[in-house]
């Protein structure tokens, strides 16, 4: 690639990084001499939970920290703040039932229908249901503090359509399940999967806020490949 073409390609990226012009060269980091420090090193678990919430807010996630007794009211408040009424799809998860969320949805004025995920209806039917829903509610496997990411396995009880197709995604996250890094969660999943991966779910989604793309001239566009709005409810205590 010619220098002029290369600079034309790199100029928008350099500008976003705060450079007045494209650097002539970059000084390589000697990783053998000193490993880079991580922001999560030495943090307590409470600090990791705070980091998770802060990083999530940076990527435009609405974050709420609740006790178990407060979760149903928080969900009702989120769906009640929608501009228009609509349906809600929630995972077929006993923990969601235990938090009294289905009853809260049934009582909410802005909820036209509260629908439990039912994979037996077939792919097309559940996709149509989720695509028409304003909210999808899932109970995540955990969170990643350094990026504000939630770990969402897909299963017969909670297909990926719940978090992908509705206009907004409400992700429930146990505070105890928040780990420092992606590597920490990959190790957990690898250990659970066993040598041949038989214990792994069919798919694990790592979700970091609303659907976003910046492919065209680094202009941020939301909602192209998934929900436009994401809410994390961190359950602490």
C-alpha positions as CSV (number, residue, x, y, z in Angstrom):
1,X,0.0,0.0,0.0
2,X,1.4,3.4,-1.0
3,X,2.3,5.9,1.8
4,X,-0.4,8.4,0.7
5,X,-3.1,5.7,0.6
6,X,-2.0,4.3,3.9
7,X,-2.1,7.8,5.6
8,X,-5.5,8.4,4.1
9,X,-6.7,5.2,5.6
10,X,-5.1,5.8,9.0
11,X,-5.9,9.5,9.3
12,X,-9.5,9.1,10.7
13,X,-8.2,6.6,13.2
14,X,-5.3,8.8,14.4
15,X,-7.8,11.7,14.8
16,X,-10.0,9.6,17.0
17,X,-7.0,8.7,19.1
18,X,-6.1,12.4,19.6
19,X,-3.2,12.7,17.1
20,X,-2.8,15.7,14.8
21,X,-1.3,13.6,12.2
22,X,-0.4,10.0,11.4
23,X,2.7,9.0,13.4
24,X,5.8,8.1,11.4
25,X,6.5,5.0,13.6
26,X,5.4,3.4,16.8
27,X,7.8,2.4,19.6
28,X,7.3,-1.3,20.3
29,X,6.7,-2.4,23.9
30,X,9.2,-4.9,25.3
31,X,6.8,-7.5,26.8
32,X,9.7,-9.8,27.8
33,X,11.1,-7.1,30.0
34,X,8.0,-6.1,31.8
35,X,4.4,-7.4,31.5
36,X,1.8,-4.6,31.2
37,X,-0.1,-3.9,34.4
38,X,-3.8,-4.6,34.4
39,X,-6.4,-2.2,35.9
40,X,-8.0,-5.1,37.7
41,X,-4.9,-6.2,39.5
42,X,-5.3,-6.1,43.3
43,X,-8.9,-5.0,43.3
44,X,-11.3,-6.4,45.9
45,X,-14.5,-8.1,44.6
46,X,-16.6,-5.0,45.6
47,X,-14.2,-2.9,43.6
48,X,-14.7,-5.2,40.6
49,X,-18.5,-4.8,40.9
50,X,-18.0,-1.0,40.9
51,X,-15.7,-1.3,37.8
52,X,-18.2,-3.5,36.0
53,X,-21.0,-0.9,36.6
54,X,-18.8,2.0,35.6
55,X,-17.5,0.4,32.4
56,X,-21.1,-0.6,31.5
57,X,-22.3,3.0,31.8
58,X,-19.4,4.1,29.5
59,X,-20.9,1.9,26.8
60,X,-24.4,3.4,27.3
61,X,-25.9,0.7,29.5
62,X,-28.4,1.7,32.1
63,X,-27.1,0.1,35.3
64,X,-29.1,-0.6,38.5
65,X,-27.9,-2.3,41.7
66,X,-30.6,-4.0,43.7
67,X,-31.2,-6.6,46.3
68,X,-33.3,-9.6,45.3
69,X,-36.4,-8.1,46.9
70,X,-36.0,-5.0,44.7
71,X,-35.4,-6.6,41.3
72,X,-39.1,-7.1,40.3
73,X,-39.8,-3.4,41.0
74,X,-36.7,-2.4,39.0
75,X,-37.8,-4.4,36.0
76,X,-41.3,-2.9,36.3
77,X,-39.8,0.6,36.4
78,X,-37.7,-0.1,33.3
79,X,-40.6,-1.4,31.2
80,X,-42.9,1.3,32.5
81,X,-40.5,4.0,31.2
82,X,-41.0,2.8,27.6
83,X,-42.6,5.4,25.3
84,X,-45.0,2.8,24.0
85,X,-46.6,-0.3,25.4
86,X,-45.4,-3.7,24.1
87,X,-44.8,-7.3,24.8
88,X,-41.9,-8.7,26.9
89,X,-40.2,-12.1,26.4
90,X,-38.4,-13.6,29.4
91,X,-36.2,-16.7,29.8
92,X,-37.7,-19.9,31.2
93,X,-35.5,-19.7,34.3
94,X,-36.6,-20.6,37.8
95,X,-34.5,-17.7,39.2
96,X,-36.7,-15.2,37.3
97,X,-39.8,-16.8,38.8
98,X,-38.2,-16.7,42.2
99,X,-37.7,-12.9,41.9
100,X,-41.4,-12.5,41.1
101,X,-40.7,-10.9,37.7
102,X,-43.5,-12.6,35.7
103,X,-46.1,-11.2,38.2
104,X,-44.6,-7.8,38.0
105,X,-44.8,-7.8,34.2
106,X,-48.4,-9.0,34.3
107,X,-49.2,-6.0,36.5
108,X,-47.3,-3.4,34.5
109,X,-49.5,-1.0,32.4
110,X,-47.0,-0.8,29.5
111,X,-46.8,-4.6,29.1
112,X,-49.3,-5.9,26.6
113,X,-48.2,-9.5,27.0
114,X,-45.5,-11.3,29.2
115,X,-44.3,-14.3,27.2
116,X,-42.2,-17.1,28.6
117,X,-39.5,-18.5,26.2
118,X,-40.7,-21.8,24.8
119,X,-38.2,-23.4,22.4
120,X,-40.7,-26.1,21.5
121,X,-42.7,-23.6,19.4
122,X,-39.9,-23.8,16.8
123,X,-37.3,-21.4,15.5
124,X,-39.5,-19.3,13.3
125,X,-42.2,-18.8,16.0
126,X,-39.9,-17.8,18.7
127,X,-38.0,-15.5,16.4
128,X,-41.2,-13.8,15.4
129,X,-42.2,-13.4,19.1
130,X,-38.9,-12.0,20.1
131,X,-38.7,-9.7,17.1
132,X,-42.1,-8.2,18.0
133,X,-41.2,-7.7,21.7
134,X,-40.0,-4.4,23.2
135,X,-38.1,-6.1,25.9
136,X,-36.2,-9.3,26.4
137,X,-35.2,-10.5,29.9
138,X,-32.3,-12.9,30.6
139,X,-30.5,-14.2,33.6
140,X,-26.8,-14.0,32.7
141,X,-24.1,-16.4,33.7
142,X,-21.9,-13.5,35.0
143,X,-20.1,-10.3,34.2
144,X,-16.6,-9.1,33.1
145,X,-15.5,-6.1,35.2
146,X,-12.9,-4.6,32.8
147,X,-15.2,-4.3,29.9
148,X,-18.7,-4.1,31.3
149,X,-19.6,-7.3,29.4
150,X,-22.2,-9.9,30.4
151,X,-21.7,-13.7,29.8
152,X,-24.9,-15.1,28.3
153,X,-25.0,-18.8,27.5
154,X,-27.7,-20.0,25.0
155,X,-29.9,-23.0,25.9
156,X,-33.3,-24.6,25.5
157,X,-34.5,-22.3,28.3
158,X,-32.9,-19.1,26.9
159,X,-32.2,-18.7,23.3
160,X,-30.0,-15.9,21.9
161,X,-33.1,-14.3,20.3
162,X,-34.2,-13.0,23.7
163,X,-31.2,-10.8,24.0
164,X,-30.8,-10.1,20.2
165,X,-34.1,-9.3,18.6
166,X,-36.2,-7.1,21.1
167,X,-35.7,-3.4,21.1
168,X,-34.2,-3.5,24.6
169,X,-32.4,-6.2,26.6
170,X,-32.7,-6.4,30.4
171,X,-29.8,-8.6,31.7
172,X,-29.9,-9.8,35.3
173,X,-26.4,-10.2,36.8
174,X,-25.5,-11.7,40.2
175,X,-22.8,-9.5,41.8
176,X,-21.0,-12.7,43.0
177,X,-20.7,-13.8,39.4
178,X,-18.7,-10.8,38.2
179,X,-15.1,-11.7,37.4
180,X,-12.1,-9.4,36.5
181,X,-11.4,-10.3,32.9
182,X,-12.5,-12.3,29.9
183,X,-9.7,-14.7,30.6
184,X,-11.1,-15.5,34.0
185,X,-14.5,-16.4,32.4
186,X,-12.9,-18.4,29.6
187,X,-11.0,-20.5,32.2
188,X,-14.3,-21.2,34.1
189,X,-16.1,-22.2,30.9
190,X,-13.2,-24.3,29.7
191,X,-13.0,-26.1,33.1
192,X,-16.8,-26.7,33.0
193,X,-16.7,-28.0,29.5
194,X,-14.1,-30.7,30.2
195,X,-11.5,-32.1,27.9
196,X,-13.8,-32.5,24.9
197,X,-16.1,-29.5,25.6
198,X,-19.1,-31.7,26.2
199,X,-20.1,-29.7,29.2
200,X,-20.3,-26.4,27.2
201,X,-23.5,-24.8,26.0
202,X,-24.2,-24.7,22.3
203,X,-23.2,-21.0,22.3
204,X,-22.0,-18.4,24.7
205,X,-22.6,-14.7,23.9
206,X,-20.4,-12.0,25.3
207,X,-22.6,-8.9,25.3
208,X,-21.1,-5.4,25.8
209,X,-24.0,-2.9,25.7
210,X,-26.3,-2.0,22.9
211,X,-25.6,-3.1,19.3
212,X,-23.1,-0.7,17.8
213,X,-21.2,-0.4,14.6
214,X,-18.7,2.3,13.5
215,X,-17.7,0.7,10.1
216,X,-18.5,3.8,8.0
217,X,-16.1,6.6,8.7
218,X,-16.0,5.8,12.4
219,X,-19.5,7.1,12.8
220,X,-21.3,5.4,15.7
221,X,-24.7,3.8,14.8
222,X,-26.7,1.9,17.4
223,X,-29.3,-0.9,16.9
224,X,-28.1,-2.2,13.6
225,X,-27.4,-5.8,14.7
226,X,-29.3,-6.0,18.0
227,X,-31.0,-4.1,20.7
228,X,-30.8,-0.3,20.8
229,X,-31.1,-0.2,24.6
230,X,-29.5,-2.4,27.3
231,X,-30.2,-2.5,31.0
232,X,-28.1,-4.3,33.6
233,X,-29.7,-5.1,37.0
234,X,-26.9,-6.2,39.3
235,X,-28.3,-8.3,42.1
236,X,-26.2,-7.7,45.2
237,X,-27.6,-9.3,48.4
